Every structure is written in C-alpha cells, then in structure tokens.
Amino acid sequence: MSSYPPPGPGAGGVGHRIEEAIELIEMELRHAIAYVNDAVVPQVRSESITAMRKLSETLRNLADRVERTHGQPPNQPKGPSAR
C-alpha cells in the first residue's frame, strides 16, 4: 500500500538537484555578464567612436562640396521664425 501524502525528497532528491542546477545557471550568467562588460562593451564603444569620427569627416567633406558647388548661403536669422 502507498501512503498519502507521498514521502518528501531525500537528501539527494529532485529538489536538491534543481537547486544545484539553479546555482550553476546563476554562476554561468555571472560569467556571461562579466564577459559582456569586460570585452564586448569596450569593443563596441571603441568601434562606435571610430564610426562617429569617420561619419563626421564624411559630413564635413559633403558640406564643403555643397558649399563649393552652390556657394555660401545668405546669413539667415536663427530660431523658429527662420522657417
């Protein structure tokens, strides 16, 4: 005959294995976060700065070319009424 309720898990039961799995997952997540913070973020920041500098140079060259082609525009007042 079986007893009701069923007996709880022992020292090596499913509950203990789940706790161990959770600990391993948390440890792996900490390692992944550290890797992203230490390697990925600085690389992305560096590449973004380089891209912004190249874009800035390209825009400056484009502005110079437009200015040479069409001449310098007349001075217009700045602000919302300038539209």
Contacts in CASP RR format, 6 or more apart in sequence:
PFRMAT RR
TARGET T0000
AUTHOR 0000-0000-0000
METHOD contacts of the structure
MODEL  1
MSSYPPPGPGAGGVGHRIEEAIELIEMELRHAIAYVNDAVVPQVRSESIT
AMRKLSETLRNLADRVERTHGQPPNQPKGPSAR
9 15 0 8 1.000
9 16 0 8 1.000
10 16 0 8 1.000
76 82 0 8 1.000
END
